[in-house]
């Protein structure tokens, strides 16, 4: 019996022009290139230009994904934009993208799960497509984290960057097993008891300000390794897939030590891990689609490859997705 799968038909990304290197950061905050690379693996990140909003980054990525899919904007009837740095409190940044694309049908909304936002977005879009409510979706991760950083806090300002990535998903028939193309399995989780470990200290209801990102790095690292490994194992087990069957592991690009530790737990060689944190920094909800686009553009990621995605973010939120490309 056939089932509906959410198949990836297009992939796109966008990075701001400005590159901020570790050396440049060391001139304004007490840090060094050696210190940052040793602890995070990050060498540089991109910073949005003055007047360049999250919606601008998202729009570029969306258009590139549509071009890759060979589609027109009017072919899309659902836009889900994962971001923790929207243009405005409301309306959703997704509707700005929808309007700029000239789409007047369907639905557009933001989803907020911080660094796990793209996995949450894929999961949400997959459910809409599989139930038949929508036919084609744009799932976008876009962030301008540079706007919520305390540039005097070396524990956070060295970690994050700006960027956007997008996938086009299309409802297509599959046979119902792991040979199908598309999203095969997702798992999303959260635990609000740990929200004070990684948060922004402002908001319209609490302080009437934007606030700055605050993080207890050691606690986040500890929970990240445990939670990510757990949700990856759940996803693989539910799919009947062994780690050795994975062609590409595309993790949220938070910290190279977390990436390396997670890969070792599952016996995934470095050659099968897509790493962009050195060039992009942590771009939160944008990091996974940005990494997917890099792997697609350089020829590593090919049709029918089995790809495992994972992320963890403030909340805490975390999740994983298994996708046949």
C-alpha positions in Angstrom: 0.0 0.0 0.0 1.4 3.4 -1.0 1.8 6.3 1.5 2.6 9.9 1.2 6.2 11.0 1.8 7.6 14.6 2.1 10.3 14.5 -0.6 13.1 17.1 -0.8 13.1 18.6 -4.3 15.1 21.7 -3.7 17.8 23.1 -1.5 19.1 26.7 -1.1 21.1 28.9 1.2 22.4 32.4 1.8 25.2 33.9 3.8 25.7 37.6 4.4 28.8 39.1 2.8 30.6 40.3 5.9 33.1 37.7 7.3 34.1 38.2 11.0 37.3 36.2 11.8 38.5 35.1 15.2 41.5 37.5 14.8 39.1 40.4 14.4 37.2 39.4 17.5 40.4 39.2 19.5 40.8 42.9 19.0 37.6 43.8 20.8 37.2 41.0 23.4 39.6 39.0 25.6 40.0 36.0 23.3 42.3 34.5 20.6 42.0 32.5 17.5 43.7 29.6 19.2 41.3 29.7 22.2 38.2 29.8 20.0 39.4 27.0 17.6 40.5 24.7 20.4 37.1 25.0 22.3 34.7 25.3 19.4 36.3 24.6 16.0 35.1 28.0 14.7 37.4 30.1 12.6 35.0 32.6 11.2 31.3 33.5 10.9 29.1 35.8 8.8 27.4 39.0 10.1 24.3 40.6 8.5 24.8 44.1 7.2 23.1 47.1 8.7 19.5 47.0 7.5 19.7 43.4 6.4 16.9 41.6 8.2 16.2 37.9 8.9 13.5 38.0 6.2 16.1 39.2 3.7 18.3 36.3 4.4 15.4 33.9 4.3 14.1 35.3 1.0 17.5 34.7 -0.7 17.6 31.1 0.6 14.0 30.5 -0.4 14.5 31.8 -3.9 17.7 29.6 -4.3 15.8 26.5 -3.1 12.9 27.2 -5.5 15.4 27.6 -8.4 17.0 24.3 -7.4 13.6 22.6 -7.4 12.7 24.1 -10.8 9.6 25.7 -9.2 7.8 29.0 -9.2 6.8 30.7 -5.9 3.1 30.0 -6.8 3.8 26.3 -6.6 4.3 26.6 -2.8 1.3 26.5 -0.5 3.0 26.3 2.9 5.9 28.3 4.3 7.4 27.4 7.7 10.2 29.7 8.9 12.3 28.6 11.9 13.9 31.5 13.7 14.6 32.9 17.1 15.4 36.3 15.6 12.3 37.5 13.8 12.1 40.9 12.0 9.3 42.0 14.4 7.4 40.7 17.4 4.6 40.2 14.8 3.6 39.5 12.1 5.6 36.3 11.5 8.7 36.7 9.4 7.3 33.9 7.2 4.5 36.1 5.9 7.0 38.8 4.9 8.8 36.1 2.9 5.5 35.0 1.5 4.6 38.5 0.4 8.0 39.1 -1.2 7.7 35.9 -3.2 4.3 37.0 -4.4 2.4 34.0 -2.9 -1.2 34.7 -1.9 -2.5 31.2 -1.3 -1.8 28.7 1.5 -0.3 29.5 4.9 2.9 30.9 6.3 4.0 31.0 9.9 7.1 31.1 12.1 8.2 28.3 14.4 10.5 28.9 17.5 12.6 26.1 18.9 15.9 28.0 18.7 18.7 25.8 17.3 16.3 22.8 16.9 13.9 25.0 14.9 14.7 23.5 11.5 14.0 20.0 12.7 10.8 21.1 14.3 9.9 22.9 11.0 10.6 19.7 9.0 8.5 17.7 11.4 5.6 20.1 11.2 5.7 20.4 7.4 5.9 16.6 7.0 2.7 16.2 9.0 0.9 18.8 6.9 2.0 17.2 3.7 1.3 13.6 4.8 -2.2 14.4 5.9 -3.0 16.0 2.5 -3.6 19.6 3.8 -0.7 21.0 1.7 1.2 19.9 -1.4 4.5 21.7 -1.4 6.3 23.4 1.5 9.2 25.8 1.9 10.9 25.0 5.2 13.4 27.8 6.0 15.9 28.3 8.9 17.1 31.9 9.1 18.8 33.8 11.9 20.5 37.2 12.6 21.9 36.2 16.0 24.5 39.0 15.8 21.6 41.3 16.8 21.1 39.5 20.2 24.7 39.0 21.2 26.5 40.7 24.0 29.7 41.6 22.2 31.6 41.9 25.5 30.8 38.3 26.5 33.5 36.1 25.1 31.6 33.0 26.1 28.8 33.7 23.7 29.8 36.3 21.1 32.5 34.1 19.5 30.0 31.2 18.9 27.3 32.6 16.7 26.8 33.8 13.1 24.0 34.8 10.7 22.7 33.0 7.7 19.7 31.2 6.1 19.0 27.9 4.5 15.8 26.3 2.9 14.4 23.1 1.6 11.5 22.5 -0.7 9.3 19.6 0.3 6.8 18.0 -2.0 4.1 15.4 -1.2 4.8 12.3 -3.3 3.7 8.7 -3.1 6.1 6.1 -1.6 5.9 2.4 -1.0 6.2 2.8 2.8 9.6 1.4 3.6 13.1 2.9 4.0 13.8 2.8 0.3 11.4 5.7 -0.2 12.8 9.2 -0.8 11.8 11.8 1.6 11.4 12.2 5.4 11.3 8.7 6.8 11.2 9.5 10.6 11.4 12.5 12.9 11.6 12.8 16.7 11.2 16.1 18.6 11.6 16.6 22.3 11.7 19.4 24.9 12.3 19.9 28.6 11.5 23.4 30.0 13.1 22.8 33.3 16.4 23.8 31.8 15.4 27.0 30.1 17.7 29.1 32.3 20.7 27.4 30.9 20.4 29.0 27.4 18.1 31.9 26.9 17.7 35.6 26.0 17.2 37.9 28.9 14.5 40.1 27.2 11.1 40.0 25.6 8.0 42.1 25.0 6.1 40.6 27.9 8.9 40.4 30.5 11.2 43.4 29.9 9.9 45.2 26.8 13.4 44.9 25.4 15.1 42.5 22.9 17.7 41.3 25.5 20.9 39.4 25.0 21.7 35.7 24.7 22.9 34.1 27.9 24.3 30.6 28.3 25.8 28.3 30.9 28.2 26.6 28.5 29.2 23.6 30.5 25.7 22.6 31.4 24.5 23.0 27.8 27.4 20.9 26.5 26.6 18.1 29.0 22.9 18.0 28.2 23.6 18.3 24.4 25.7 15.2 24.2 23.2 13.1 26.2 20.0 14.4 24.6 21.3 14.3 21.0 22.5 10.7 21.4 19.2 9.7 22.9 17.0 11.2 20.2 19.3 9.9 17.4 19.1 6.4 18.8 15.3 6.6 19.1 15.0 7.8 15.5 17.2 5.0 14.1 15.6 2.3 16.2 12.1 3.4 15.1 13.2 3.2 11.5 15.0 -0.1 11.7 18.2 1.6 10.6 21.7 1.0 11.9 24.4 3.7 12.1 26.4 1.9 9.5 23.5 2.4 7.0 23.8 6.3 7.2 25.5 7.9 4.3 25.7 11.4 5.8 25.4 12.7 9.3 24.4 16.4 9.2 24.3 17.8 12.7 23.4 21.2 14.0 26.7 23.1 13.9 27.1 24.3 17.5 30.5 23.1 18.6 32.9 20.7 16.9 33.6 18.9 20.1 29.9 18.0 20.4 29.9 16.9 16.7 32.9 14.8 17.2 31.7 13.2 20.4 28.3 12.4 18.9 29.8 10.9 15.8 32.1 8.6 17.9 29.1 7.4 20.0 27.5 6.0 16.8 30.7 4.9 15.1 30.4 7.4 12.3 33.7 8.2 10.7 34.7 11.9 10.1 34.3 11.3 6.4 30.5 10.8 6.8 30.0 14.0 9.0 29.2 17.3 7.3 30.9 20.0 9.2 30.6 23.7 8.5 30.9 25.2 12.0 34.5 26.3 11.2 33.2 28.7 8.4 29.7 29.5 9.6 29.8 29.4 13.4 26.5 28.5 15.1 23.7 29.8 13.0 21.0 28.3 15.1 18.0 27.2 13.1 19.9 27.9 9.8 22.8 25.6 10.5 21.4 22.3 9.2 20.0 23.6 5.9 23.2 25.6 5.4 25.3 22.4 5.9 23.0 20.4 3.6 23.5 23.0 0.9 27.2 22.9 1.2 27.2 19.1 0.9 24.9 19.3 -2.1 26.9 22.0 -3.9 30.2 20.2 -3.4 28.8 16.9 -4.8 28.9 14.8 -1.6 25.2 14.7 -1.1 23.5 12.7 -3.8 20.0 11.4 -4.7 18.9 8.4 -2.5 21.6 9.1 0.1 20.4 8.3 3.7 20.9 11.4 5.8 20.5 11.8 9.6 19.9 15.3 11.0 20.0 16.3 14.6 19.9 19.5 16.8 19.6 20.8 20.3 18.7 24.3 21.4 17.4 26.5 24.2 14.4 25.4 26.0 15.9 22.8 26.1 14.6 21.5 22.7 16.1 18.7 20.7 15.3 16.5 17.8 16.4 14.3 14.9 15.2 13.5 11.4 16.0 10.6 9.0 15.8 11.6 5.4 16.3 9.8 2.1 17.6 12.5 -0.2 
